[in-house]
Amino acid sequence: MKVYLCRKCRALVVSEGFPASAGCPAGGAHLWHRLCKGNLTGGSGLNPYICKKCGVTVYCSSAPSSAGCPAGGAHLWTRL
């Protein structure tokens, strides 16, 4: 599964394919960015990462993408 984050509303979604963009609570369409292969709860082979800027935590098989931080610019990931 892949983890996606909306840059506008900070929603996190785990999906095999690209999530639907309609219905962002922040208005208009979601602005999804794929962060990594992983999930939101952890598991075998997944490491926890937290962004120092926006506070999002994800569990990924490798370092998450830095693109699309809701706090502006790039994510600053730290492995927990």
C-alpha positions in Angstrom: 0.0 0.0 0.0 1.0 3.6 -0.5 0.6 6.6 1.9 -0.7 9.9 0.4 -1.0 13.3 2.2 -3.2 16.2 1.1 -1.1 19.4 1.2 -4.3 21.5 1.9 -6.1 19.6 4.6 -3.4 17.3 6.0 -5.5 14.2 5.4 -3.6 10.9 5.3 -4.8 8.1 3.1 -3.4 4.6 2.5 -4.4 3.3 -0.9 -3.1 1.0 -3.6 -3.9 3.6 -6.3 -4.1 7.4 -6.4 -6.9 8.7 -4.1 -9.9 10.6 -5.3 -9.3 14.4 -5.3 -12.9 15.5 -4.8 -14.2 16.8 -1.5 -11.3 18.4 0.3 -12.6 19.9 3.6 -10.2 22.8 3.0 -12.1 23.6 -0.2 -12.0 22.4 -3.8 -9.9 19.3 -4.6 -7.3 17.5 -2.5 -3.7 18.1 -3.5 -2.3 14.6 -2.9 1.4 13.8 -2.6 2.6 10.2 -2.4 4.9 9.9 0.6 6.0 6.3 0.6 5.1 2.6 0.5 3.8 1.8 4.0 0.9 2.6 6.3 -0.2 4.6 9.3 0.1 1.9 12.0 3.5 0.2 11.5 4.4 -3.4 10.9 7.2 -5.7 9.8 9.8 -3.9 7.7 8.3 -0.5 8.3 10.1 2.4 10.1 8.3 5.4 11.7 9.1 8.9 10.4 7.9 12.2 11.7 8.0 15.6 9.9 9.5 18.2 12.1 7.6 21.0 10.3 4.0 19.6 10.0 4.0 16.8 12.6 2.8 14.1 10.3 3.9 10.6 11.3 4.0 7.7 8.8 5.5 4.2 8.7 7.5 3.5 5.5 9.8 0.9 4.0 12.2 3.7 3.1 12.5 7.4 3.7 9.3 9.3 2.7 9.2 11.9 -0.1 10.0 15.4 1.0 7.6 17.0 -1.5 4.3 18.7 -0.4 4.7 19.6 3.2 1.4 21.4 4.4 3.6 23.7 6.5 5.3 25.0 3.4 8.2 23.8 1.3 9.7 20.4 1.9 9.1 17.9 4.7 11.9 17.5 7.2 11.7 13.8 8.1 13.3 12.3 11.1 13.3 8.5 11.7 11.9 7.7 15.1 
